[in-house]
Amino acid sequence: MKSHEHRTSAAPREAGTARGARPARRRTYAGLIAALVAGGVLLTGCGSGGGSNRAAERGTKGADSRPRPAASFGGGGLEGESDGRRAGAPPADYLSTFALDVDTASYGYARRTLADGKLPDPATVRPEEFVNSFRQDYREPAGDGFSVTVDGARTTDANWALVRVGLATRSANQGGSEGGEARPPAALTFVVDVSGSMAEPGRLDLVRTSMNLMTDQLREDDSVAVVTFSGKAQTRLAMTRVEGHRDQIHRVVDALTTADSTNVEAGVTRGYEVAVKSLRPGATNRVVLLSDALANTGATSADAILKRIADARTEHGITLFGVGVGSEYNDAFMEQLADKGDGHTTYVSDTEGARKVFCEDLPAQVQLRARDAKAQVSFDPQNVERFRLIGYDDRRVADDEFRDDTVDGGEVGSGHTVTALYAVRLRPGAAGHLATATVRWLDPATRAPHEESGRMEAAALWGDVWTEAPPRLQVTAVAAYFASALRERDGGWERVPGAVPLAGLAGHAERLAGRTEDPAVRQLALAVQQAGRLTG
């Protein structure tokens, strides 16, 4: 395919005319949704919530049967596919297109599994979710839309480099104070798994902690509903305004106890019924599912459940945010349910993690910045022999669908970053243009399409990823190599160029933890060490 010429202005450019009534979305396996919690679960921050200052009290799945769409490794005479699987040579192609995604559940679940003394199932390891679990230092755009950062560094493998594509949206004033952006009220329907499997420590107790943390931070004009499910679903609290009822919400949460079987279908269906019935125009309407996702009664496939709630999703725009818990957690089920349900997933294993999710990550979704956001990276065949996108296996979009605005992308809120990492084999003597990255999105209000681009020259590559690259690029490399090492254990995935043994990777992570003074990087170093002991 011909690569497109893109300009790199500081302000987003409009790319075409706004569409009127949007046609039904065309969903493709090649581009499963990488939706975020559009607009987010809107909080005011964890230290000054408008209400009581209540003190906070946090599986194994079968083989992943999801179709993995083929995508190109870039260039002719190639060794494999860009999702890392060994295969025959695909046709030459210097474009890479994917829907944006900042899910982090895969990394959170891997950390929990390693802490329990076990290696995660390779099928649950999604490298992009490892990479997107860490803070980045991309510049924010001056207005709505995205900034685009493209950088990279050479690896220890001859002629191979890591190229990082970083996208960032502008932060917003969460409280809506004078001079800042006023965020709309939130209408949140919690759907809580109270089945027997949730009795294990770190499941329902952690869910109660998480919900109480969130309740303390909600604004007076926000509202909450609570639905529980085991063998059947029950509405424990109709949609209730927080003002004057914060203590009532806490009492409902504290009274949650476990019952019997797990009918996720009943819970999600009831949750959407409640959300639709109490839909607040102009508010951020969300269903928040808290579960180990071990469905055993009712419909047990994500597709069947999503069919039951299709109208609520498409007509009312209510999205699903999945929070996974438990040492035995059905990662594939929750990921499919959230991704195909225009949602987002994360995983929480302890109170510290719950606080980060509900007090740091979700407040970043104060304002929706972009709908159906997709990225396309064009590599220059004069300087690039081949390339490989690390991860995003289920987020691929056909190259010719990049500007087809009926094809799903990701919904991205304020203050978010999205990172994609490529392994790129350079041609000998590569000089000049290396790659152009373009992000396309629809304006949340008008649905007008916009694009923004960033370029990189071969001369801009740092000399060595471990000694010369900026710290945050090195952290990105550690996360990607770590995910690759965990996934390669089943023999079906090939090595990422420049990879180092887990012991050496742990050393890099330890050094970076000290250099960045970032607790999340310290946790990464510990996880790599645990994996090294289990594989050594």
N, C-alpha and C positions, 0 to 999 in steps of 0.2 A: 504494500500500500504506500501511496505517497504520503510523506509527512507534511503537516500543515505549517505554514509560516505563522508565528505567534509574536505579538509585541509584548513588552514587559513594562507596562505603565504601572505607576504606584496605585492608581485608583482602578477599581473594577470596570471593565468595559462591557457595555450591553452587546449581546450577541444575538440579534434578531428581535422579533416582536413578541410581546407578551401573549400567551395563549389565553383564550377565554375559558369557557367551561372545559375542564380537563377531561380527556377521554379516559376510559378504563385503562389502568396500567397494564402494559404487556410484561409479564414476568418471564424471565428466562433463567434456566439453570446456569447459563454462562455468566449471569450477573445477579446472583442472589443479593438481597438488600443488605447494605451495610449501614442500616439506619441507627442513628443515635436516639436518645430520648429527646424527641423534638421539643425544643424549648425547655426540657429538663424537668426535674422534680424541684420546684423552685423554693429555695430556702434563703434565709437571710444571713447564714453563717453560724458557726457553732460556738458561740460564746456570748451571744447577745440576742437570743431568740426572744420574740415578743411574748413571753409567758413565763410559766414557772421555771425555776432553775433546778429542775429535777436531775439528780445524779444518774449517770448511765449505768446500767447493770451489764456470743456468737455462739464416689461409688464406682463403685465400679460399673462401667457400662460395657455393653457389648461392642463388637467391632463396628466401626463407623461405616454405614452403608450408603452414605450420601454420595451422589454422583460427583466426581471431581472433573470438571470440564478441562479439556485440553487447552493449553495455551503455549505460545511459541517461546523458544529459547533464544530467538533472535539471530539472524544470519544463516548462511548456508553451510551444509556439511556439519551439522551440529550433533552434540553428544546426547541430548535429552530434552525434556520439556521444562518449561520455566517453573513448574510447581515442584521440581526436584525429583520426580519419579524417573527411573531409568526407562527409556523407551526409544523407539526409532526416531530418526531425524524428521522434525516437522518442516514445513516450508519456510523459506526465508521471510523474516518479518522484523521490522525495526520499530514497531509500535507496541506499547504495553498499556492496556486500559483496564481500570478496575473501579468499583464503587468504593467510596470512602467508608472506613470502619475504625472505631476506637474501642471495640469490645476488649475486655481484659480478663474475662472469666478463665480462659485457658491457663494463663500464668498464675492466677490466684489458686486454682485447683491444683496445679503442679506443685506449688510451694507447700500446700497442705499435705499432699500425698508424700512428698519427700520428707516433711517433718514427721510423718507417721512411719518413716523407715521403709517406704516402698517407692519404686520408680513409676512414674505415670504411664498409662497406656499411650503408646506413640500416636494412636488415632485421636487422642484428646489434645495433642500439642499443636497449636496454631501459632507460628512464629510472629505474625503481625500483632497478636495479642500480647506476646512477651515484649516486643519492641514498644508498643503503645502504652505500656504500664509505667513508663518513666517520664519525668518532667523534661521538657526540651527548652531550648533558648531561642526559638524562632522569633523574629520581630513580628509585632502585631500590625495589621493594616490600619491605615488612618481612618477608613470608613468601614462600611459593611462588606461582607465577602471575605476573601482570603488574601494573605500574603503567601508567596511561593519562594521557598529557599531550596537551592540545589547545591550540595557540596559532596565531598568524598575524599577518600584516602586510598593509597596503594596497600596491598596486602603482601604477605610473605611469598605468595605464589606468583611466579613471574608473569607479568603482563595483566594480572588480575587486580581490580580495584573494587571497593565498596562505594556505591553512590547512594546518597541519602536524599530523598525528596521529602521536604517538610512543608506542611500546610498549617496555617494558623488563622484563627478568627479573632476579632477584637473582643476584649473583655467588656463587661458592662457594670454599671453601678447596681448592685443587687438590691439595695434598699429603696431605690427610686428617689433618692434625696434630690433637693433642688440642684439643678445643673447636671444631674445624671439621668439615666434612663429609668423610667418607671416600668417595672416588670408587671405582667398581668397576674391576677390571683391564680392559685393552683387548686384544682379539684382532683384529689387523689383517691383512687379506689384500691385499697390494699387487699390482695387476695392471698390468704395465708394458709399454707399446708399444715394441718393439725393431725395428719395420719400417724399411725403407730411408729413409723420409721423416724419421725421427727422428735421422738422422745430422747434420742441419743444426745448426750452433752454436745453443745456446739451447733445444735439445730434450732428447735423452737425457742430455747432460752436466748440464743443469739438473735433470732428474729424479733423477740420481744424487746431486746436491747436496741436493735436497729430502729424499730418503729417508735420507741420512746425517744431516742435521739432525734429522729425526724420531727416528732410531734412538738418537742421543745423548741424547735427552730422555725416552725411554720408561723406565718404572719396571721394577724387577727382576721383578715379577709380571705384566708385560705379555707378550704373545706376538706373533710376526710370521710370516707366510708370504709367499713371493714367487712370483708366476706371471708369465711373460713370454709375449708373443704376437707373431708376425709372420704367416707363412702358416699356422702352427698354434700351439697353446698348449703350454707346457711348465712344469711345476712345478719351480722352481729351489731352493725351500726349503719343506719342509713346515712346518706350524705349529710354531714353536719358541719356548720360553720365553726371554725376554731374559736372565734370570739365568744367568751363566756362558757365554752365547753371543753377546754383543754384537759381539765381533770377528768371529765367523763371519758374522753378518748383514752387517757392513760388507764382508767379502770377497765375498759374493754380490752385493751392490750394485755394488761396484767392477768386477766382472767382466762387467757387462752391456754387450753390444755389439750393433750393429744387424745386421739380416738382410735379408729381402726384403719381401713384400707385407704388407698390413694387414688381418688378420682379427679385427676387434674382437669379433665374435660368439664366436669360439673362446676368446679371452682372458677375456671376462666370464663365459661359461659355466663355464670351468674355475675361475675365481676363486670363483664361488659354490659350486661343488662342493667346493672345498677348505674354504671357510668353513663350509659345512654339516657336512662330515665332522669338522671340528675345533671345532665349536660349543662355547663355554664358557658353561655356565649362570651367570647372574649377572654375566657380563662384557659389555662393550660390543663387539659383533661387527660389524665393518665391512669392506666391500670398498672399496679406494681405487684408482681408475682414473687412471693418469697417461698422457696420450696427446695427440696433435694431432687425434685423432678423424677422420682421413682414411681411413675404411674403404673398401676396394676389393675385398675377397674375402669369401666367406661372406655371411651376412645383413648388409645395409648399411642397414637401417631400424631405428630405435629400437624400434618396436613388435614387430618380429619377434624381436629379441634379448630383449626383456623377457618375451615369451611363454615363452622357454626357461628363464627363471629365476623364473617366477611363483611356484612353490611355495616357493622359498627366501625370497622377499620376503614373501609373505603368511603362511606357516606359521612361519617362524623370525625374522621381523622384521629381517633383515639389510638394511641400506640401503647405497646407493652414493654415494660422494663422488667427484666428477669434478674432476681438476686438469688444466686445459688448458695446452698449451705450443705454441710455434711461430708463425712469422709467417704461415703458412698454416694456419689452424685452423678446423675445422668446428664453428662455434659452435652452429648449430641442432641438429646431431646430438647433441652432448654435453649441451645443455640439455634436450632431450627425454628422453634416456636417464636423466639424473639426476632430473629433475622427476617423470617418470612412474614412476621406480624408487624413489620415496620418498627422494630424495637431495638433493644440494646441489652447486653448481658454483662454481669460482673459476678464475682465470687467472693464471699466473705467467710473467713475462718476464725476470726477472733474479734474482741471488742475494738482493738486498735484499727483493724481493717474496716469494721463497721463505721467507726468514726470518720475514717478517710472517705469512704463511699458517700455517707450521708451528710458529712460536714464540709467536704472539699470538692469531691468529684461532681456530685449532683448540683451543687450551687453554681457550678460553672455553666450550667444550662439555663441561665437566667433569661436569655433572649435567643430565639431561633434566628440564626444568621443565614442559613442556606437550606434549600430543599433539593433532593435528588442530585447531590453533588457527586461528580465522577472525576477521575484524574486520568490523563493520558500522557505518557512519556514517550517522546520520539528520540531515538538514538541515531547518531550520525554514522551511516555505514562506512564513511571514509576513515573513521577513527575507532569504531566499535566492531569487533569481530562477532561477538555474541554477548548475550546478557541473560540474567535470570532474576526474576522478582522473587524475593524470599518471603513465602507465605502468600496470603490473600487467595488461597486455592479456590475458595467458594465465593469469591467476590469478583471474579473475572467478568468483564463485559466485552462483547465483540467490538473490535476496533471501529467498525462502521456504525456502531450504536452510540458512540461517544456523544454525538450531537443530536441523538434521538431522545427528546425529552419525555417520551412516553415510557422509556426504560428506567427502571428504578435505580436510584443512587442512595446516598446517605443523607439523613437530616442532621445538620450540625449546629450546635448551639454556640453561645458566646464563650470566648476564652478557651476554646478547644484547640488541640494540635493533633494532626494526623501525620504519621511517619510511614514511609515505604522505603525499604532498603533493597538495593539491587547489587548482585555480583556481576561485574562487567569485565569482559576480556577485551583489552585494548589491542589494536593493531600495532605492530612494531613502529616506533617513531611517531605515534599518535600526537597530533598537534592541531590546535584550533577547536572548533565546536565539537562538544561531546554529546550533550543531551539538552532537550527542551522539555520542561514539564508544564502541563496546562491543566488547570482545574476549571470545571464548568459546573455551574449551579443555577438554580432558579430562585428569584427573589421570593421570600416567604409570603409577602403580602400580594404582590402583583403577578407572580409567576413569570416575570420577564427573565430571560436567560442572560447570564453574564459569564465572562471568562477572564482569567488572569494567568500569566505565564512567568516562568523563570528559566534562565539559561545557565549552562555551565560549560566552561572551556577546559580542555585537557590540562592546560598549564595551572589550573586552579586546584588540582588534586594535591592534597597533603602528601608528603613523601612516604610516611609510614603510619599506619593506623594507630599503632601502639605507642609511638614515641613523638609524633608530630601533630596528630589530629586533635581538635578541641575535645575536652573531657566528655561533653554530652554525645558527641559522635562516637567516642570510644565506648560509652555505656550502651549505645544503640548496637554497636558491634558485639559486645559481650552478650546482650540479650538475644540477638539473632543466632550467634554461634551456639549458645546454650540450648535454645529451642531446637536447633538443627541436630545437636548431639543427642538430645532425648528422642527425637523423631527418627533418626537414622538407625536406631537399635533394631528395628524390624527388618532391616536389609532392603527395604523397598524404596529408600530415599538416598540420593547421592550426596556426597560431602559438599558443603559450601566452600568455595575456594578461600584459602587463608585461615581455615579453621585450626585451632590449637587444641591439644588434649585438655580434658576438664581440669586437671591440676594446674596447668598454666593459665587457663581461663579464670580459675578461682583467684590466682595471684593478681591478674589484671583487675578483677572486680574488687579485691581488697584494696589495691592501690587507689582505685577510683573512688571507693567509699571514703577514704581519708581525704582525697583531694576535693571531692564535691561536698563533703560533710552532709550527705543526703542519706537519711535512714533507709529509704527505699533501695538505694544502691548497696547499703550494708546487708539488707535482707537478700538481695540478689547474690551477693558473695557467699552468704551462708547456704543458700539453695544450691549453688554450684558445688560447694564443698560437700554437701550431703549427697548430691548425685555422684560425685567422684568417688566417695566411699562406697556407695552401693554398686558402682560398676567396676571398681578396682579389684 
